[in-house]
Amino acid sequence: MLDRGGSGRRGHFSVRPGWHATNMCSLPPPPVHLRSHPVDVGQRSEAAILAALVQRGYPFLTPFGVSHRYDLVIDCDGQLLRAQCKTGRLRNGTVRFKTRSVRSNTKGSLARGYRGEIDLFLVYCPDTETTYAVPVEEANDTQGSLRVRPTENGQAEGIRWASEFELPE
């Protein structure tokens, strides 16, 4: 409860000592398991990407609405780069992420790539806790792949090493 301060000044209020602990509702403990619905997973990745951009001092813009092919625009010294945020999954020594969107309705589904509509993918991988910036032309049309461990067969040519795409500090 708000209490008039003892100063007698009109409009001067203070919070009673101990009020916070007894009258404020407290948040419940966080859930034991995070929801795995694709929208929830995507929102967590987007939040991690935004946090990484803020921590590194990158200026960015977020579009109004949800019908854009990009999730945010990064201002790189006056050059505006459209970025699509993606969740990466660590599989067999590579961070993999989808490079197309799929829309479904009663008439079927439509898969669509991003070439020409974005400039880069910003990929957050919860398994590595790392954000990667991958130019759209560096990714395949259906799935991107960044290697974090050497291949088992020793292949070295044509590999996109994850360390080369980490978001710069």
C-alpha positions in Angstrom: 0.0 0.0 0.0 1.1 3.5 -0.6 1.4 5.6 2.5 1.6 9.4 2.8 5.1 10.3 3.8 5.5 12.1 7.2 6.6 15.3 5.4 3.0 16.5 5.1 3.7 17.6 1.5 0.7 17.2 -0.8 1.2 14.3 -3.3 4.2 12.9 -1.6 3.9 9.1 -1.2 6.3 6.4 -0.1 6.0 2.6 0.0 5.5 1.2 3.5 8.4 -0.9 4.8 7.7 -4.6 4.3 4.9 -4.0 1.9 6.7 -5.6 -1.0 7.3 -8.9 0.7 3.7 -9.3 1.9 1.5 -7.8 -0.8 3.3 -8.3 -4.1 2.4 -11.4 -6.0 5.5 -13.5 -6.7 6.3 -15.4 -9.8 6.0 -19.1 -9.7 9.2 -21.2 -10.2 10.1 -21.6 -13.8 8.7 -24.7 -15.5 10.8 -27.9 -15.2 10.6 -28.5 -19.0 10.5 -25.8 -21.6 7.8 -26.1 -24.1 8.9 -27.6 -27.3 6.3 -26.2 -29.7 8.0 -24.8 -32.7 6.8 -21.3 -32.0 8.2 -21.4 -28.5 11.5 -22.8 -29.7 11.7 -20.0 -32.3 10.9 -17.3 -29.9 13.7 -18.5 -27.5 16.2 -18.5 -30.4 15.1 -15.1 -31.6 15.5 -13.7 -28.0 19.0 -15.2 -27.8 19.9 -13.7 -31.1 18.6 -10.3 -30.1 20.5 -10.5 -26.8 23.7 -11.4 -28.7 23.2 -8.4 -31.0 22.6 -6.0 -28.1 25.6 -7.3 -26.1 27.9 -6.8 -29.1 26.5 -3.3 -29.8 24.9 -4.0 -33.2 22.1 -1.6 -34.0 19.0 -3.3 -35.5 15.4 -2.8 -36.3 12.4 -5.1 -35.9 9.6 -4.9 -38.4 6.0 -4.3 -37.3 3.8 -7.3 -37.9 4.5 -10.9 -38.8 4.1 -11.1 -42.6 7.7 -10.2 -43.5 10.2 -12.7 -44.8 12.8 -11.2 -42.4 12.7 -11.1 -38.6 15.0 -8.1 -38.2 17.2 -5.6 -40.1 20.8 -5.0 -38.9 22.3 -1.6 -39.6 25.9 -2.2 -40.6 27.4 1.3 -41.1 24.4 2.4 -43.1 24.0 -0.8 -45.0 20.7 -2.5 -44.0 20.9 -6.3 -43.9 17.6 -8.3 -43.7 18.0 -11.3 -41.4 15.9 -14.4 -40.8 16.4 -15.9 -37.3 16.7 -19.7 -37.1 17.2 -22.4 -34.5 20.2 -24.6 -35.1 20.4 -28.2 -33.9 23.7 -30.0 -33.2 23.7 -33.3 -35.2 26.7 -35.5 -35.9 29.2 -32.7 -35.4 27.3 -30.0 -37.4 24.9 -27.2 -36.5 21.9 -27.7 -38.9 19.2 -25.2 -39.6 16.3 -25.0 -42.1 16.7 -22.5 -44.9 13.1 -22.4 -46.1 9.7 -21.8 -44.6 6.8 -24.1 -44.9 3.2 -23.0 -44.9 0.3 -25.5 -44.6 -3.4 -25.2 -45.1 -6.3 -27.5 -46.1 -5.1 -27.4 -49.8 -1.6 -28.6 -48.9 1.8 -27.1 -48.0 4.1 -24.7 -49.7 7.9 -24.7 -49.1 9.7 -21.4 -50.0 13.3 -20.5 -49.8 14.7 -17.1 -48.8 17.0 -16.2 -51.7 16.4 -12.6 -52.8 14.3 -11.8 -49.8 16.9 -11.8 -47.0 20.6 -11.2 -46.8 21.6 -13.5 -44.0 20.5 -16.1 -41.5 21.1 -15.5 -37.9 21.3 -19.0 -36.3 21.2 -19.6 -32.6 22.2 -23.1 -31.5 21.1 -23.9 -27.9 23.5 -26.9 -27.9 26.6 -24.7 -28.5 25.0 -21.5 -27.0 26.4 -19.7 -30.0 24.9 -17.3 -32.6 26.1 -17.6 -36.2 25.7 -15.2 -39.1 25.4 -17.0 -42.4 24.9 -15.1 -45.7 22.0 -16.5 -47.6 24.2 -17.4 -50.6 26.4 -19.6 -48.3 23.5 -21.9 -47.3 21.8 -24.6 -49.3 18.2 -24.2 -50.5 16.7 -26.5 -47.9 19.1 -26.8 -45.0 22.2 -25.0 -43.8 25.1 -26.9 -42.1 28.0 -25.6 -40.1 30.6 -28.1 -38.9 31.8 -27.8 -35.3 33.9 -31.1 -35.2 36.2 -32.6 -37.9 34.6 -35.2 -40.2 35.1 -38.9 -39.4 36.5 -39.6 -42.9 38.9 -36.7 -42.8 37.2 -34.6 -45.5 38.4 -31.0 -45.4 37.3 -29.5 -48.7 34.0 -27.7 -49.1 33.3 -27.6 -45.4 31.7 -24.6 -43.8 33.3 -24.4 -40.3 31.0 -23.0 -37.7 33.8 -20.9 -36.2 34.0 -18.9 -39.4 30.4 -17.8 -39.0 30.2 -17.0 -35.3 28.7 -13.6 -34.7 31.7 -11.3 -34.2 32.3 -9.9 -30.7 
